[in-house]
Amino acid sequence: MERPTPGTSRIIRFMRLLKTAVTGEEKEFTTGSINRAIFMLSIPMILEMIMESLFAVVDVFFVGKLGVQAVATVGLTESMLTIIYSVGIGLSMAATAVVARRVGEKNADGAAHTAMQAIYLSLGISLVISIVGFFYAKELLLLMGAEQELVDNHYRYTQIMLASNVVIMLLFMINGIFRGAGDASIAMRSLWLANLLNIILCPMLINGWGPVPAFGLTGAALATTIGRGTGVLYQLYHLAKGKGILRIARKHVALDIPVIGNLIKIGTGGTAQFLIASASWIFLIRILSHFGNDALAGYTIAIRVVVFAILPAWGMANAAATLVGQNLGAQQPERAETSVWRTAFYNMLFLGFITLVFFFGAHNIISFFNSEPEVTRYGTLCLRIVCLGYVFYAYGMVISQSFNGAGDTRTPTILNLFGFWLFQIPLAYVMAIVLKAGPEGVFWAISIAESCIAIAAILLFRRGAWKKVQV
């Protein structure tokens, strides 16, 4: 029998590592090779984020066939949903930080108890948002600058998406719990399941199929909600019946106000930093609405494409957060720091490649989703300008998540406050409206502000105060 060549042996070893990462067989990340730990956590988290980004791309692909009004409605609704995403992500960061710290301390019961309290917290917040979204969908769209005709035709989409926010909140929260435990493969598989259903149901419910009537834009909301809801059920099953580090038993179910209070304390900073960022996107949408539905639709498509690339990069950033939390829990701060710098470098290589693809292929990418000349022109311009900040942002997102993984949500919050509200929004307004650069001014403001925030994050991270945070 012939021995494999060196090249073949490397491929075989890589495929074995890939299989181990995807199946989640390895969960010890506080010892051994740092590069291996980054790989084992990053692969399922990247695949998870690709699945999350597919929600955006699949929806906008099918919705793009329904006309400019429908695409603009998705853009306006998405700008409001970013607030929900911010709350969900902020709270999930708190859960990741605390669960990772307990796992690093080898306290599995403490990790499971924290997970249950995090779920209670998500349910309480999502109930309030559902009530507001269901009864005030029209008013919220008008507040965002939508035309009355658009609101009358498509408000049901916004109503369903806001009222069903519980599946968004729980999907983020429980995946954050699994990431903190180092069990990223379950988080990945839950989004695989959710996306598969969304891809099947989206065209079926939008256009109709057999006995299923055509719901139009409303069908996109129903498909996304059913897909995410199924993903949440899958997560809950593994929390209750799974065989990993984290398993919730009856003894963990009791309500624990002090633990919830600790999650709120940490999560408030995480939520605030993303709310600040999300609110800035709402203001940007408001500025862009001055230039008509074509600019708004082009921007919406381009940002969905940007998200498609950014979310996998967030997978690596989330891996860094888990490594920081677990290694701080294991009293290894230097290993935590080394993990962050290496992850950031790999992320920079990835987004540098994406920058080249987007810059030179922007027109073809945008026209794939919508062929109307003005929509394509604005979308192409947005994609080319925004991607120029990717190389800086690659480091910024990893370092921001590393602060969060350490439980230091205050530093990224301050960075976002100054970077977005006191810099990006005024810059976008001045460039777009005062200097009459139009939508292009908004696009440049996004790229410039993101790059400056990333540079500031690097400088603060090097000071090392995050190593002393207790959670």
C-alpha positions as CSV (number, residue, x, y, z in Angstrom):
1,M,0.0,0.0,0.0
2,E,1.4,3.4,-1.0
3,R,2.2,6.0,1.6
4,P,0.4,9.3,1.2
5,T,2.5,12.2,-0.1
6,P,3.3,15.1,2.2
7,G,0.7,17.3,0.4
8,T,-2.0,14.6,0.7
9,S,-1.1,14.1,4.4
10,R,-1.6,17.8,5.1
11,I,-5.0,17.7,3.4
12,I,-6.0,14.7,5.4
13,R,-4.9,16.4,8.7
14,F,-6.8,19.5,7.7
15,M,-10.0,17.6,6.9
16,R,-9.8,15.8,10.2
17,L,-9.4,19.1,12.0
18,L,-12.3,20.6,10.1
19,K,-14.5,17.6,11.0
20,T,-13.6,18.0,14.7
21,A,-14.4,21.7,14.6
22,V,-17.8,21.3,12.8
23,T,-18.9,18.4,15.1
24,G,-17.8,20.3,18.2
25,E,-15.9,17.3,19.6
26,E,-13.2,19.5,21.2
27,K,-14.1,21.9,24.0
28,E,-10.9,22.5,25.9
29,F,-9.4,25.9,24.8
30,T,-7.4,27.0,27.8
31,T,-4.5,24.7,27.1
32,G,-2.5,23.5,24.0
33,S,-2.0,25.3,20.7
34,I,-3.6,28.8,20.4
35,N,-3.9,28.5,16.6
36,R,-5.7,25.2,17.0
37,A,-8.1,26.8,19.6
38,I,-8.8,29.7,17.2
39,F,-9.5,27.2,14.4
40,M,-11.7,25.0,16.5
41,L,-13.9,27.9,17.7
42,S,-13.8,30.1,14.5
43,I,-14.9,27.5,12.0
44,P,-18.3,26.7,13.5
45,M,-18.8,30.4,14.5
46,I,-17.9,31.5,10.9
47,L,-20.4,29.0,9.5
48,E,-23.0,30.1,12.1
49,M,-22.6,33.8,11.0
50,I,-22.7,32.8,7.3
51,M,-26.1,31.2,8.1
52,E,-27.2,34.3,9.9
53,S,-26.2,36.5,7.0
54,L,-28.1,34.2,4.6
55,F,-31.3,35.4,6.2
56,A,-30.6,38.9,4.9
57,V,-29.4,37.8,1.4
58,V,-32.2,35.3,0.8
59,D,-34.9,37.8,1.9
60,V,-33.6,40.6,-0.2
61,F,-33.2,38.3,-3.3
62,F,-36.8,37.3,-3.3
63,V,-38.2,40.7,-2.0
64,G,-36.1,42.5,-4.7
65,K,-38.5,41.0,-7.3
66,L,-41.5,42.7,-5.6
67,G,-40.4,46.2,-6.5
68,V,-38.7,49.3,-4.9
69,Q,-41.5,49.8,-2.3
70,A,-41.1,46.3,-0.9
71,V,-37.3,46.7,-0.7
72,A,-37.6,50.1,0.9
73,T,-40.0,48.6,3.5
74,V,-37.5,45.9,4.3
75,G,-34.8,48.6,4.7
76,L,-36.9,50.7,7.0
77,T,-38.0,47.7,9.1
78,E,-34.4,46.4,9.2
79,S,-33.3,49.7,10.6
80,M,-35.8,49.3,13.5
81,L,-34.9,45.6,13.9
82,T,-31.3,46.6,14.5
83,I,-32.4,47.9,17.8
84,I,-33.8,44.4,18.7
85,Y,-30.6,42.9,17.3
86,S,-28.6,45.3,19.6
87,V,-30.5,44.2,22.7
88,G,-30.2,40.5,21.7
89,I,-26.5,40.8,20.9
90,G,-25.8,42.9,24.0
91,L,-27.4,40.4,26.3
92,S,-25.9,37.5,24.5
93,M,-22.5,39.0,25.0
94,A,-23.1,39.2,28.8
95,A,-24.2,35.5,28.7
96,T,-21.1,34.6,26.7
97,A,-18.8,36.4,29.1
98,V,-20.3,34.9,32.3
99,V,-20.8,31.4,30.9
100,A,-17.2,31.4,29.5
101,R,-15.8,32.6,32.8
102,R,-17.7,29.8,34.7
103,V,-16.5,27.2,32.2
104,G,-12.9,28.4,32.5
105,E,-13.4,28.0,36.3
106,K,-14.6,24.4,35.7
107,N,-18.0,25.4,37.2
108,A,-20.5,23.7,34.9
109,D,-23.5,24.1,37.3
110,G,-22.8,27.8,37.5
111,A,-22.7,28.1,33.7
112,A,-26.1,26.2,33.3
113,H,-27.7,28.4,36.0
114,T,-26.5,31.5,34.3
115,A,-27.9,30.3,31.0
116,M,-31.4,29.8,32.4
117,Q,-31.4,33.3,33.9
118,A,-30.3,34.7,30.6
119,I,-33.3,33.1,28.9
120,Y,-35.7,34.5,31.4
121,L,-34.3,38.0,30.8
122,S,-34.7,37.6,27.0
123,L,-38.3,36.5,27.3
124,G,-39.3,39.5,29.5
125,I,-37.7,42.1,27.2
126,S,-39.1,40.6,24.0
127,L,-42.7,40.7,25.4
128,V,-42.6,44.4,25.7
129,I,-41.2,44.9,22.2
130,S,-43.8,42.5,20.7
131,I,-46.7,44.6,22.1
132,V,-45.3,47.9,20.8
133,G,-44.5,46.4,17.4
134,F,-47.9,44.8,16.9
135,F,-50.0,47.9,17.7
136,Y,-47.8,50.7,16.4
137,A,-46.2,49.2,13.2
138,K,-47.7,51.9,11.0
139,E,-46.7,54.8,13.2
140,L,-43.1,53.5,13.5
141,L,-42.8,53.3,9.7
142,L,-44.1,56.9,9.3
143,L,-41.7,58.0,12.0
144,M,-38.9,56.5,9.9
145,G,-39.9,58.7,7.0
146,A,-41.9,56.2,4.9
147,E,-44.4,57.4,2.4
148,Q,-48.1,56.8,3.3
149,E,-48.6,54.6,0.3
150,L,-45.7,52.4,1.3
151,V,-47.1,52.1,4.9
152,D,-50.6,51.2,3.7
153,N,-49.3,48.5,1.3
154,H,-46.7,46.8,3.4
155,Y,-47.1,47.6,7.1
156,R,-47.9,43.9,7.8
157,Y,-44.3,42.9,7.1
158,T,-43.1,45.3,9.8
159,Q,-45.8,44.2,12.2
160,I,-45.0,40.5,12.0
161,M,-41.2,41.1,12.2
162,L,-41.5,43.3,15.3
163,A,-44.2,41.2,17.0
164,S,-42.2,38.0,16.6
165,N,-39.0,39.4,18.0
166,V,-38.9,36.7,20.7
167,V,-37.4,34.2,18.2
168,I,-34.7,36.8,17.3
169,M,-33.9,37.5,20.9
170,L,-33.7,33.8,21.9
171,L,-31.7,32.8,18.8
172,F,-29.1,35.4,19.7
173,M,-29.1,34.7,23.4
174,I,-28.9,30.9,23.3
175,N,-26.3,30.9,20.7
176,G,-24.3,33.3,22.9
177,I,-24.7,30.8,25.8
178,F,-23.4,27.9,23.6
179,R,-20.5,30.1,22.4
180,G,-19.5,30.9,26.0
181,A,-19.4,27.2,26.7
182,G,-17.2,26.6,23.7
183,D,-19.9,24.5,22.0
184,A,-20.2,26.7,18.9
185,S,-21.2,23.7,16.7
186,I,-24.7,23.6,18.2
187,A,-25.1,27.4,17.6
188,M,-24.0,26.7,14.0
189,R,-26.5,23.8,13.4
190,S,-29.4,25.8,14.8
191,L,-28.9,28.5,12.2
192,W,-28.4,25.8,9.4
193,L,-31.8,24.5,10.3
194,A,-33.4,28.0,10.5
195,N,-31.9,29.0,7.1
196,L,-32.9,25.8,5.3
197,L,-36.5,26.4,6.3
198,N,-36.3,30.1,5.3
199,I,-34.8,29.3,1.9
200,I,-37.7,26.8,1.3
201,L,-40.5,28.9,2.7
202,C,-39.5,32.3,1.4
203,P,-40.3,31.8,-2.3
204,M,-43.3,29.5,-1.4
205,L,-45.0,32.1,0.9
206,I,-44.0,35.1,-1.2
207,N,-45.1,33.8,-4.6
208,G,-47.5,31.0,-3.6
209,W,-47.2,27.3,-4.4
210,G,-50.0,24.8,-4.9
211,P,-52.6,25.3,-2.2
212,V,-50.4,27.9,-0.4
213,P,-51.5,31.4,-1.4
214,A,-49.1,34.2,-2.4
215,F,-48.6,36.4,0.6
216,G,-46.2,38.8,-1.1
217,L,-43.9,40.8,1.2
218,T,-45.8,39.4,4.3
219,G,-44.7,35.9,3.2
220,A,-41.0,36.9,3.7
221,A,-41.8,37.9,7.3
222,L,-43.6,34.6,7.9
223,A,-40.8,32.5,6.4
224,T,-38.1,34.2,8.5
225,T,-40.1,33.9,11.7
226,I,-40.9,30.2,11.1
227,G,-37.3,29.4,10.3
228,R,-35.9,31.2,13.3
229,G,-38.5,29.8,15.6
230,T,-37.6,26.2,14.5
231,G,-33.9,27.1,15.2
232,V,-34.9,28.2,18.7
233,L,-36.7,24.9,19.4
234,Y,-33.6,23.0,18.3
235,Q,-31.5,25.1,20.7
236,L,-33.8,24.5,23.6
237,Y,-33.8,20.7,23.0
238,H,-30.0,20.6,23.3
239,L,-30.0,22.8,26.4
240,A,-32.3,20.3,28.1
241,K,-31.2,17.0,26.6
242,G,-27.7,17.7,25.2
243,K,-24.5,15.9,26.1
244,G,-22.1,18.8,26.1
245,I,-20.6,20.8,28.9
246,L,-23.8,22.9,29.3
247,R,-27.0,21.1,30.2
248,I,-29.9,22.8,32.0
249,A,-31.5,20.5,34.7
250,R,-34.5,21.1,37.0
251,K,-32.2,22.5,39.7
252,H,-31.1,25.4,37.4
253,V,-34.7,26.6,36.6
254,A,-35.3,28.7,39.8
255,L,-35.4,32.4,39.2
256,D,-32.3,34.1,40.5
257,I,-32.6,37.9,40.6
258,P,-28.9,38.5,41.6
259,V,-27.6,36.6,38.6
260,I,-30.1,38.3,36.3
261,G,-28.9,41.6,37.8
262,N,-25.3,40.7,37.0
263,L,-26.3,39.9,33.4
264,I,-28.2,43.2,33.1
265,K,-25.2,45.1,34.5
266,I,-22.8,43.5,31.9
267,G,-25.4,43.3,29.2
268,T,-26.4,47.0,29.6
269,G,-23.0,48.0,28.3
270,G,-23.1,45.5,25.5
271,T,-26.6,46.6,24.5
272,A,-25.7,50.3,24.8
273,Q,-22.8,49.9,22.4
274,F,-24.9,48.2,19.8
275,L,-27.9,50.5,20.4
276,I,-25.6,53.4,19.8
277,A,-24.4,51.9,16.6
278,S,-27.9,50.9,15.5
279,A,-29.3,54.3,16.3
280,S,-26.7,55.8,14.0
281,W,-27.8,53.5,11.2
282,I,-31.4,54.7,11.8
283,F,-30.2,58.3,11.4
284,L,-28.3,57.4,8.3
285,I,-31.5,55.8,6.8
286,R,-33.3,59.1,7.7
287,I,-30.7,61.1,5.9
288,L,-30.8,58.8,2.9
289,S,-34.6,59.1,2.8
290,H,-34.2,62.7,1.6
291,F,-32.9,61.3,-1.7
292,G,-35.8,59.0,-2.6
293,N,-36.7,55.3,-2.8
294,D,-34.0,54.4,-5.3
295,A,-31.2,55.6,-3.1
296,L,-32.8,53.9,-0.1
297,A,-33.3,50.6,-2.0
298,G,-29.7,50.6,-3.3
299,Y,-28.4,51.3,0.1
300,T,-30.5,48.5,1.6
301,I,-29.3,45.9,-0.9
302,A,-25.6,47.0,-0.5
303,I,-25.8,46.8,3.3
304,R,-27.3,43.4,3.1
305,V,-24.4,42.3,1.0
306,V,-22.0,44.0,3.5
307,V,-23.6,42.1,6.3
308,F,-23.1,38.9,4.4
309,A,-19.4,39.4,4.5
310,I,-19.2,41.0,7.9
311,L,-21.0,38.3,9.8
312,P,-18.6,35.5,9.0
313,A,-15.8,37.9,10.2
314,W,-17.8,38.3,13.4
315,G,-17.5,34.6,13.8
316,M,-13.8,35.0,14.3
317,A,-14.5,37.9,16.6
318,N,-16.8,35.8,18.7
319,A,-14.2,33.1,18.9
320,A,-11.8,35.7,20.3
321,A,-14.4,36.6,22.9
322,T,-14.8,33.0,24.1
323,L,-11.1,32.5,24.2
324,V,-10.7,35.7,26.3
325,G,-13.5,34.7,28.8
326,Q,-12.3,31.1,29.3
327,N,-8.6,32.0,29.6
328,L,-9.3,34.8,32.1
329,G,-11.4,32.3,34.1
330,A,-8.4,29.9,33.9
331,Q,-6.1,32.7,35.2
332,Q,-4.2,33.0,31.9
333,P,-4.5,36.6,30.7
334,E,-1.4,36.5,28.5
335,R,-2.8,33.6,26.6
336,A,-6.0,35.5,26.2
337,E,-4.2,38.5,24.7
338,T,-2.2,36.4,22.3
339,S,-5.4,34.8,21.1
340,V,-6.9,38.2,20.3
341,W,-3.9,39.5,18.2
342,R,-3.7,36.2,16.2
343,T,-7.4,36.1,15.6
344,A,-7.4,39.8,14.5
345,F,-4.6,39.1,12.0
346,Y,-6.5,36.2,10.4
347,N,-9.6,38.3,10.3
348,M,-7.7,41.1,8.5
349,L,-6.5,38.6,5.8
350,F,-10.1,37.4,5.2
351,L,-11.7,40.9,5.0
352,G,-8.8,42.2,2.8
353,F,-9.7,39.5,0.3
354,I,-13.4,40.4,0.5
355,T,-12.5,44.1,-0.1
356,L,-11.0,43.2,-3.5
357,V,-14.0,41.1,-4.4
358,F,-16.5,43.8,-3.5
359,F,-14.6,46.7,-5.0
360,F,-14.2,45.2,-8.4
361,G,-17.4,43.1,-8.5
362,A,-19.8,45.6,-6.9
363,H,-21.9,46.3,-10.0
364,N,-22.5,42.6,-10.8
365,I,-23.2,41.8,-7.2
366,I,-25.9,44.5,-6.8
367,S,-27.5,43.9,-10.2
368,F,-28.0,40.3,-9.2
369,F,-30.5,41.5,-6.6
370,N,-32.1,44.4,-8.5
371,S,-31.6,45.4,-12.1
372,E,-33.2,48.9,-12.0
373,P,-30.4,51.3,-13.1
374,E,-30.7,53.9,-10.4
375,V,-31.0,51.3,-7.6
376,T,-27.9,49.5,-9.0
377,R,-25.9,52.7,-9.3
378,Y,-26.5,53.7,-5.6
379,G,-25.9,50.1,-4.4
380,T,-22.7,49.8,-6.3
381,L,-21.4,53.1,-5.0
382,C,-22.3,52.2,-1.5
383,L,-20.6,48.7,-1.6
384,R,-17.4,50.1,-3.1
385,I,-17.0,52.9,-0.6
386,V,-18.0,51.0,2.5
387,C,-15.7,48.0,1.8
388,L,-12.6,50.3,1.8
389,G,-12.7,50.4,5.6
390,Y,-12.7,46.6,6.0
391,V,-9.0,46.1,6.7
392,F,-9.3,48.5,9.8
393,Y,-12.6,47.1,10.8
394,A,-11.2,43.5,10.8
395,Y,-9.1,44.5,13.8
396,G,-11.8,46.7,15.4
397,M,-14.5,44.0,15.5
398,V,-12.2,41.4,17.0
399,I,-10.8,43.7,19.7
400,S,-14.3,45.1,20.6
401,Q,-15.6,41.6,21.0
402,S,-12.6,40.7,23.1
403,F,-13.4,43.6,25.5
404,N,-16.9,42.2,25.7
405,G,-15.6,38.6,26.3
406,A,-13.7,39.9,29.3
407,G,-16.8,41.5,30.7
408,D,-15.6,45.1,29.9
409,T,-18.6,46.3,27.9
410,R,-18.0,49.9,29.0
411,T,-15.0,50.6,26.7
412,P,-16.6,49.6,23.4
413,T,-19.7,51.6,24.5
414,I,-17.7,54.8,24.9
415,L,-15.9,54.1,21.6
416,N,-19.3,53.7,19.8
417,L,-20.8,56.8,21.4
418,F,-18.0,59.1,20.2
419,G,-17.4,57.3,16.9
420,F,-21.0,57.0,15.7
421,W,-23.0,59.8,17.3
422,L,-20.4,62.5,17.7
423,F,-18.5,61.7,14.5
424,Q,-20.3,59.5,11.9
425,I,-23.8,61.1,12.0
426,P,-22.6,64.7,11.9
427,L,-20.1,63.8,9.2
428,A,-22.8,62.1,7.1
429,Y,-25.2,65.0,7.4
430,V,-22.6,67.6,6.5
431,M,-21.2,65.6,3.5
432,A,-24.6,64.5,2.2
433,I,-26.8,67.6,2.7
434,V,-24.6,70.6,3.6
435,L,-21.9,69.9,1.1
436,K,-24.5,68.4,-1.3
437,A,-22.5,65.1,-1.9
438,G,-25.8,63.2,-1.7
439,P,-25.9,59.5,-0.7
440,E,-22.2,59.3,-1.6
441,G,-21.5,61.5,1.4
442,V,-23.3,59.0,3.7
443,F,-21.3,56.1,2.3
444,W,-18.0,57.8,2.9
445,A,-19.0,58.8,6.4
446,I,-19.6,55.1,7.2
447,S,-16.2,54.0,6.0
448,I,-14.2,56.8,7.6
449,A,-16.0,56.4,11.0
450,E,-15.6,52.7,11.2
451,S,-11.9,52.9,10.4
452,C,-11.3,55.6,13.1
453,I,-13.2,53.5,15.8
454,A,-11.1,50.5,15.0
455,I,-7.8,52.4,15.4
456,A,-9.0,53.8,18.8
457,A,-10.0,50.3,19.9
458,I,-6.5,49.0,19.2
459,L,-4.9,51.7,21.2
460,L,-7.1,51.1,24.2
461,F,-6.7,47.3,24.1
462,R,-3.0,47.6,24.3
463,R,-3.3,49.3,27.7
464,G,-4.5,45.9,29.2
465,A,-7.1,47.2,31.8
466,W,-9.6,44.5,30.4
467,K,-7.5,41.8,32.0
468,K,-8.6,42.9,35.5
469,V,-12.3,42.8,35.0
470,Q,-14.3,40.5,37.3
471,V,-17.6,38.9,36.3
